Amino acid sequence: MPAERHTLYDWFAASAAAHADRTALEIGDTELTYAELARLADALAARLLLRLDGTTPRRVGLLAGRTAVAYAGYLAVQRLGAAVVPLGPGFPAERNAGIVRAARLDAVLADGTADHSGWPDVPTLALTDPELLRLTATAPPTGRTARPEDLAYLLFTSGSTGVPKGVPIQHRNVCAYLAHVVPRCAAGPGDRFSGTFDLTFDPSVHDMFTAWGSGATLVAATRDELLAPVRFVTRRALTHWNSVPSVISLAQRFRALRPGSMPTLRTSMFCGEPLTLQQADAWQRAAPHSAVENAYGPTELTVTCTTYRLPADRTDWPAPANGTVPIGTLHPGLQLRLYKGELCVRGAQRFPGYLDPANNTGRFLASDGTPYDPATALTDGHWYRTGDRVTTLPGTPGDLADAAPPLVHLGRGDQQVQVHGYRVELGEVEAALRALPGVLDAAVVPLANPGGVELGAAYTGTADGGDDLRAALRDRLPAYMVPATLTRLDVLPLNHNGKVDRTALGAVLGATGGRRTGRPAEAPGQA
């Protein structure tokens, strides 16, 4: 990694200096060069300082969608040496207010698309994109100089107790990540990266700073473009794609993934949930010039920590038993350890521990692999417990100790349920259902009934949910693993990060009682 790129902002600044007249950001009809975006970030940083009476903030909330204010604001906060704390425009107001309190924000920057009245004691600067574009040039703002161990951003993820957990990421963590992925993207001026993620989801950091770290253009998707991903790729001539695999299922639902329909793509990365071989095949046929990559990583390990690139020749593709693409090998500077089948990781990308130290309990191992004592301080030698089970890809050489063989994701430890006394992994049932003809995607959840727990399954596709489908599952699974209900949906319910919303799915299956035939049921909140 170049010595001068020791903070997140440095990755943008280097490209702004080298490619000032190249387009850095494109949203709808708005295009901003690197010089223009840098100027607006400086102007916004100066306005924020003015709002704070000259006091340099340490943590700034960013309540913004995919707008020019969002991206210029992200850079403005970094320019001041402060940490970005994304807030969700679509989140309930109380959830955002809770994050404001937990993060102890010094200020909030908003783009006017959501209510920002829930924190009257925190100074808030709100302006629209047109107002941002009218800001006049200003002298470079005076902030603090960020150090590698300072926080670059702070994200809040779902907590098992129902209270969001704060995950702080340091500049040294994210710079280690970018030092690997920016060269891997093999991009430069003229290349065009998709921007499909909200700022509350850390793949947005990948999108912004792999583009800006390469001198390329970040093309942020509008809401309409998100609903038509193939059209978005072709109309915007994208060269680099990043999304959750559910986008593939969405495109398949509308029969948009025609062979050769996305000729401009060179690299396609999927993350956030399992990527099935069927999904990968459908996407690559539509984007024949694109390498397809499956990336994995919890927020605590800085965006992604493993990557697997499928071979160009389909006959060389692996075929794990669960029907998913391997998650690959660890990024440089990371080490792995298995703890009762669970993937544990340490190294340069590992976060320093949760914002609330109480959340560290049970989430780490000591350097020797024994359970972590929460009464002791965390060090770089501690292993982060991902909660994910992995194995090596069958037929590959090497040893888990050196991370040489590609890893296959086997599911979460918390997706294991008991059905009539039998232990069942939901991922295994989902893989069996996805493998059936006419099934595009599937998800299985446990449903409570008077007799204990039964499995409810939902799927998308053309298969009829009658006796034939059930008989096909019985041919693949023990009787206790065959779902009690099979419901065909137009689309699986997704949360704001684009992942399957299992809570909402449980509500749908409980309400429908498990439709087996007839018109597909509508999932709530889906277009």
N, C-alpha and C positions, 0 to 999 in steps of 0.2 A: 504494500500500500504506500503511495507517495506520502512523504513526511508531512506535507502541508495539509493533507486531508485527515485531520484528527478530530473534526467535528462534523456533524451532519450538514451544516450550512456550507462547509468547505467544498463538498461535492458539487453543489450548485455553483458556488462562486468561481471554481476553476473553469467550468464550462462557460459561464457568463463572460469571463475574461477572454477566453479563446474563441467564442462563437457569438459575439454580442448581437449580430444581425440575424442569426438563425432563429426560427420559431421555437419557443420553449413551451408554450401552452396554447391549446386550442379548445374552446368550449363553444359549441353552437357556432355563431357567426363571429365570435371574438377570437382574435389571434394576437398573441403577445410575444415579442422577441425576448431573448435573454436580457438584453439591455432594458427593455420596457418593464419586464417582470421584476428585475432587480430594483429599478427605480420605484415602482409601486410598492414593493416590499419595504424599501427604505422610508417612503412617505407614510406608509401605514404604521411602521414602527415609531416614527416621530409623532404621529397622531396619538398613538397609544401612550407614549411617554407624557405627552401633553395632558392626556386624560388623567394620568397618575401624578400630576404635578411634578414631573421630572424624576420620580422614583422608578428605578429599574425593577421590573417584576422578576420573580423567580419561576412562577408557574402561571400560565395563561390558558384559560379555557377557550376552545374554538368551537363555537356553535354554528356550524355551516355545512351545507350540502356540497355538491360538486359545482362550486361557483368560483369565479375569479377571486372573490374575497377569501374563500377557503384556502386556495393555493398561495396567493400572495400573503395571506395572514399566517400560514404555516411558516413561510420563509421569514416574515417579519419577526415572529416570536423567536425563531432561531437566530436571527440577526442580533437580537438583544441579549443573546446568551441565556435565554430562559427556556423552560420546558413546555412543550405543547401538551395540553390535556383535552383531547377531542370530546365533545358532547354531541349527543345524537339529536338532530332536528326532529326525527320521528319517535324519539323516546318519550315516555310519559314525563310530564314536567317534574314530578317529585323525584323520579330517578335522576334526572339531570341535577336537580337541586341537591340531592344526596351526594353526588359526585363532586359538586362545587364545594360542599362542606368537607368531605373526606379528603380531598386534595388540597384543601386550604389555599384556594386560588387567590392570586393578587388582583386578577382582572379577567374579564371575559370579552372576547372579540366575536361579534355575531354578524351574519349576513342578512338578517331581517326575515329569514324564511321560517322562523319558529319563535315561540314565546320565550322571552328572556327576562321575565319579570319575577322569577321565582327566587332571586337572590338579591334583595334590595341593598344589602350591605357591601356587595362586591361591585366595584366600578365596571361598567359595561360600555364598550364602544361598538355601536351598530351602524353599518352602512351597507348600501346595496352595491351591486356591480357597477351601475352607471355612476354612482357617487365615487367609487374607488377609481374609476378610469379618469375622473375629472380632477383627482388630486394633483397638485402642482409639485414640481421638483423641490427637493429639500436637501439640506446638508446631511451627510451620513449620520444616522442616529448614534448617540453615545450609549452603549450598553456595557455589560461585563464581558470579559473574554472567557468563553466556556472552556473547560478542561475535559480531557477524555473521560474522567470519572464522574463528571456532572451528568445530570439527567437530560436526555434529548427529548423524550416524550414519556407520558404516563397514560397507560390504557387501563380501562376497567373491564374485567371479564366477569362472567357469571360465577357466583359462588355457591357452593353446596348448601350454605345456610340461607340462601336467598338474598344475601347482601353482596353487591358487586365487590370484587377484589381488585385493588390497585396493583398494576404490574409496571414498575419503573424500568425503563431501558436507558442505559447510559450511552454516551457518545462512543465509547470504546466498543460497546456491544454492536451497535449498528454499523460502525465503520468497519469492524471485522467482517460483518455480513456483506457489506457493499464491496469490500475489497475482493470478495470471491465472486459475487453474482454480476457485477458490472462487466468485468472482462468476459464472463461466461456468455453474456447476452450478445457479445460481438456486434455492438451497435455503434452508430456515430451520427453526425449531422445528416438530416434527411430521413432518418428512420423515425417510425411513429409507433408509440406505445399506447396501449389501451389504458384508460382509467375508469374501471368499473366499480371500484370499492369505495364505500363511505370511509371517512377518516377515522371512525371508531373501530375499524377493522384493519389490523396492521399490514395486510398485503397492500394497502394504499401507500405505505412507506416504500415498498418495493417499486410500485409503479412510478411514483414521483422521482425517486432518487436513482433508479437505474436509468430512467430517461434522462434526467438532468445531469447525472454523473457521466453520461455518454455524449452529451451535446445534442441529444435527440429531442423529439417533440412528444410531450404528454398530451394525448387527446382524451379529454374527459367526456364520458358518455352522458347525454341527457337522459331523462326518464324514458322517453319514447325509444331512444336508441338501445337502452338496456333490454327492452322488451322485444327487440328485433336484432339480436347480436350479429347475425350473418350480414344483414343490411348495413349495420354499423361498421363492420370490418371492410366491406367492399366500398361503401360510399366514402369512407375516410381513408382508404388505402392503407390500413394498418399493417405494420410489419411484425409487431410483437404483441402477443395476447397474454392476458392473465385473468383468470376468473375461477369460480368454484365449478366443479363438474356439473352441477345442476343446470348450468346454462346450456350444456349440450342436450340434456333432456328437454329443456324448453324449446330449443331449436328443432329437435326431432318431432316434438309434439305438433309444430306448425309445418313440418315437412320442408324445412328450409335448408337442411344440410345436404344439398345436392352435390354430387361429385364435382370437384373443381370449382365450387362456388366461391372459394376464398383464396384466390391465387396469389395475393400479395403477402400473405403471412409466411414468415420464416421461422418463428419460434412461438410455440403455444405452451404456456405453463398453466397447470391446474393445481389448486391447493384448497385446503379448508375442509375437505371431506374425501372419502375414498373415490378414486377414479377407476371405473370399471374398464376392462379390456374392450367391452362392447362400445362404451362411450368413446374411448380413445380411437378405436377403429373408425367410427362414424365421423369423428372430427378430422382425422387425418385424410380420409377420402375427400372431404370437402376442402381441405387445405393441403394439397399434395406436395407443396414445396416447404412445408413447415415441419420442423422437429417437434415432437410432442413430449412434454416433460411432466412428471408427477412430482410435486414437492410436498414435503411434510414438515410441520413444526408448530409447537404451541407458542403462544405469545411470549412466554417466559424464556424462550430460546431465540428470540429476535426473528420474527417473520417465518423463516423456514430454516431447518437444520440438516435436512437431507434432500437429495434430488435424484431422480432416475429419468434418463432420457431413453425413450424407446428406440430400438434399432430402426434404421431406414427400411430395411427389408422385413416385411411382416412375417416371413417364415422364421425369422430369428427372434420373434417376440416371445417372452416367457409366458408360462401358463400356470400361475399359482392356483391352488385348489379353490381359493375363495373368489376367483374371477376378477381380482383387482390388479392394477398395475403396481409393481413394487415401488416402495418409497425411496429406494436407492441407498447411497452411502452418505456418511456424515461429511459436512463441509470441513475444509481445513481448519485446524485449530480447535477441533472438538474431539472429545473422547466419549466412548459409551461403555456402559456396564449393564448387565442384566441382573435384576433383583426379582427372583421368583417369576421370571418371564416378562417382567416389566422393563421397558427401556428407560435407562437413567443416563443423563448426559451432563457433562461439565466442559468448560472451556471458554473461549473468548466471547462467545455469543450469549452465555448464560447470564440472566438478569441477577442483580445483587440481592434479591429477596423481596417479598411483598411489602407494599406500603405499610400495611398493618402487620407487624412481626408475628402476631398470633396466627396468621394464616400460613406461616412457615412450618408449623407443626405437621408432621406426617408427609411433607412434600420434599424432603431432602434425605440423603444418606451421607454419613460421614465419609471422609476420604478413603477409609478402609472398607467401606461397604456396609457398615453397621448402621442401624437407625440413628438419625440425627437427634441430638439432645437440644431441644429448643432453648435451654438455659445457657447455651454457649453461642458465641458469635459465628455467623456464617463466614466462610472463607472461599477463595477461588477453588479450593480443593474439594468442596462439597459437590455431590451429585444431585441434580434435579430429577425428581421422579415424575415422568411424564404421565403416568397412568395408562399408557398404551402398551399393548403386548405385541412383540415382534418376533420374527424368526428369520433365518437366512433363506434366500431363494434356493429351492432344491436344485442340486446339480451344479452349484457354483463352488469354486474352491475358496479356501481361506478360513479365517477364524473370526468369530465375533469380537475377539479382543482387539483386533487391529482394524475393524470396520471395513475389511476388504470386500466381502461379499455384499451384494445388494440385500437390503432388508425388505421383508414383506410385513405389512401391517395386519395384525390379526384381530383388532378390535380393542375397545376400551374395557378395562376391568369392571367398570360400573355398568356395562351392558349385559352382565350375566344375571340371569334370573332363575328361579326355581319353579318348575311346573310339575305339579303332582309328585314332588320329591326329586325330580330329575333336574340336573343342572343344564341350562340351555344358554348358548351364546346367540344373541339376536343376529349378529353379523352372519352367522352360518345359515340361518333361515332366510335372511335377505339375499344372500348369494344364490341359494337354491331357487328362490323365486325369480331373481333376475335372469337366471339361466334358461327359463322356460320360454318357448316361442310366443311372441306377441307381447312380452313384458319388457318395458323400457327401463323403468326404475322401480325400486321397492323399498319400503321401510316397515319394520316390525316393532311393536311396542307391547309391553305387558299391560293387561287390563284386569282390574279387580272384579271378581264376581263372588257370589255367596260361597262358592266352593273353594275359593283361594285365588289363584292367578291363572289366566289363560292368555294366549297370544292373539293379538289382532294385527292383521297385515293390510297394508294399502299398497297399490301398485298403479303405475301409469302404463298405457299402451292399448293394444287392441284385443288382448286376450279376454275371453269371457270368464267371469269369476264363478263358474258353475262347477259341476262334478268333475269335468275333464281336468280342470286346473288343480283341483284338490287331489285327484287321482295321480296326476303327474308329480305332485309334491310328495305323496305317499310313496312313490317309487324312489324318491331321493332321500327322504328323511324318516326317522322313527316316528311312530304315530304321535308321541307326546310332543314332537317338534312341529307338527303340522298345525298352522294357525286355526283357531276356532272360527275366525271370521276372515273373509277375503273381500276387500272393498276396492273397486276400481274408481280412481279419481282422475279428473282432468289433469291435475298437477298436485304434487305433494306440497303441503304447507311449508313455507320457508320463513325463517326469522329475518331480522334486518341485515344480518351478515350473509344471507343467501344459503344458509345451511338448513337442513330439514328441521323443522320445529316439532320436536317429539311431544311436547306438551300439547300443542294445538292438534297434532295428529291423534293423540289419545282422546281428545275431546270430540273430534270428528268421528272416530270409530265408535266411541260410546254413544254418540247421538244417532248414527245411522244404523247401529245394531249389526253392522257387517253385511252390506249389500253384496249379493252374489251375482245378480243379473241386472239387466236393465240399463238405463242411462247412467253414465258416470256421475259420481257425486262431485260437487264443487268443494274445493278446499277453501277455508275462510281466508280472506285477505289476498287472494290471488286474482290477477286479471284474466 
